Amino acid sequence: MTRRTIVALLAVVAATGLWLDAAGSKPLNPFKAPPLFALGSGQSAGGAHCAAAPR
């Protein structure tokens, strides 16, 4: 197998995986989604390493 064949095969596998993930997930609800940027909203960060800062 040549490099081009291997890269093409890996690209097909990656695209198939992304397609299966998108096909199996529920559509997003924009009304329940958190704000993209919560600058000055008073909401604290959550779910990231920067959210674990000491008080």
N, C-alpha and C positions, 0 to 999 in steps of 0.2 A: 504494500500500500504506500502510496506517495503522501507527502505532506499535504498536498492540496485535497486529496481524498479524505484524509483524517480531519482536516479543518472543516471541510464541508459536512462531514458526518457529525462532528461536534456542534456545528451551527444548527443543523437540523434537530439534533437532540435538545439543544438549549431552546430553540424556538418552540418545539413541541411541549417542553416543560412549562414555558411561559403561557402557552395557549391553554394547556390543561389547568393551570392555576387560575387563569382568568375565567375560564369556563365554569369552574367549580365554585367560585366565590360569589357571594351575594353582591348586588349592586350597592354602591355607596349611597347613603342618605345624607345629603348636604345640610339638612336641618339638625342633625345630631352630631355632625362632625365638629371637632374642636377648631377654634380659629387658627388660621394659617400663621398669623403674626399676632401675638397678644401683647403688643407694646403698650404699656400704661393701663392695662385693663384690670390690674390687681390680681389676676390669676397667677398662681404659682406654677413653676415648671414641674413636670412629672414624667416619669418613665425614662429619664436619661441620667447619665452619670453626674451631670451638673445639678440635678435635683436633690442629690444627697449631700449638699453643702451643710456644714455645721451651722447651728443657729447662734 
